[in-house]
Amino acid sequence: MSKAMHTELRLAQRMSRLGTETAFEVLAKARALEAKGQNIVHLEIGEPDFDTPAHIVDAAVDALHQGFTHYGPSAGLPELRKAIADEVGATRHTKVSADEVVVVPGGKPIIFFTMLALVEQGDEVIYPNPGFPIYESMIQFVGATAVPIQLREEMDFRLDTRELKSLITPRTKLIILNSPQNPTGGVMTLQDVEEVAAIVAETGVMVLSDEIYSHLIFDGDHHSLFSYDHLRDQVILLDGFSKTYAMTGWRMGYGVMRTDLAQQIARLVTNSNSCTASFTQKAGIEAICGPQASVAVMNDEFKKRRDYFAGRINRIRGFHCRLPKGAFYMFPSIAGTGWKSKPLADALLEEAGVAALSGTAFGSYGEGYLRFSIANSLDNIRIALDRIEAWVEKNVEEKAAKSLARNL
């Protein structure tokens, strides 16, 4: 019997620059602990715990029966692109053409394709830190230089526009904005957006505005750089269906951008996944054009959870949490515990049965924080906070006592 030959896997060098999304790694670890019998409260995954509204599911089923099981245009079905153009135009107070819309399987392809289309080796890309980890991963993957702009707690994790201006150099090819923001829940104010608009107009730099949580606002209104008509050639809008309509598994997002760039992004779609599934796009039309009551219900429920979580976590030793204004994440400081982010997140999972993410999963400036997703029931959030409080009362006190003893 011959032995199987094992040859060395020689990956392209660029694969060493590719990062990951830690939430899925923590989820896998939590599932492994559950398989051994441990009860885990999941606050790690950024996914609404609501079902996709029935009328949207029905539209997909009807589309399947009507034969929407074949290839469609790479940029998306014309009727969905028109619906998106109308919705974006209404919510961003501008006029949008269907030719400016590209539909893709999820929001991440717009990040990926924008980088591939615009950014070259040696270019610089400014991105929020702490921020969605795929930004930095893709910047590095294409060989560009990732330039972080720190989001600070004392500013409610908003962008410091003066710092943004100071970071722009002749090599800056792209600026990434994200509001409402993952992982902090920070939201840009109208003044913030106006100041960024002035900077963008002055420098001519392209902007990728990630607004995937645009419908999940608890306080105030959503303000978009895409609303400024004189900047439309410079701004790429990223949005989608996953968060707003609880459609994460449907994999459907979109980008809205100048027509000539949209044509190039559609070419990248052709060369990668051909097109987004046709029957899911029919469901997307129903999501946008059909009843919107589910969006308000989900938003109200997330706000209740936010208020409860903040009230409880701020009474736990060593934790301090600002009230996020959007999305469905809590990003408390753990500075008072004496623990680093990753060891504390690991301990809470393994010893307290609460799955959360280290702030460092979102960049170096996330040290000293944890991210909790409140996309779980209020009852489960209550259980999680009970467990955290009990664990902290024992372990933080013990660690402080040991530290004191060493210093005597």
ABEGO torsion letter per residue (X at the ends): XBBBBBBBBBBBAAAAABBBBAAAAAAAAAAAAAAAGBBBBBAABBBBABBBBAAAAAAAAAAAAAGBABBBBAAEBAAAAAAAAAAAAAAAGBBBBAAABBBBBEAAAAAAAAAAAABBBGBBBBBBOBBBAAAAAAAAAAGBBBBBBBBBAAAGGBBBAAAAAAABBAABABBBBBOBBOAAGBBBBAAAAAAAAAAAAAAGBBBBBBAAAAABBABEBBBBAAABAAAAAABBBBBBAAAAAGAAAAGBBBBBBBAAAAAAAAAAAAAAAGBBBAAAAAAAAAAAABBAAAAAAAAAAAAAAAAAAAAAAAABBGBBBBBBABEABBBBBAAAAGBBAAAAAAAAAAAAGBBBBBAAAAEAAABGBBBBBABBBAAAAAAAAAAAAAAAAAAAAAAAAAAAAAAX
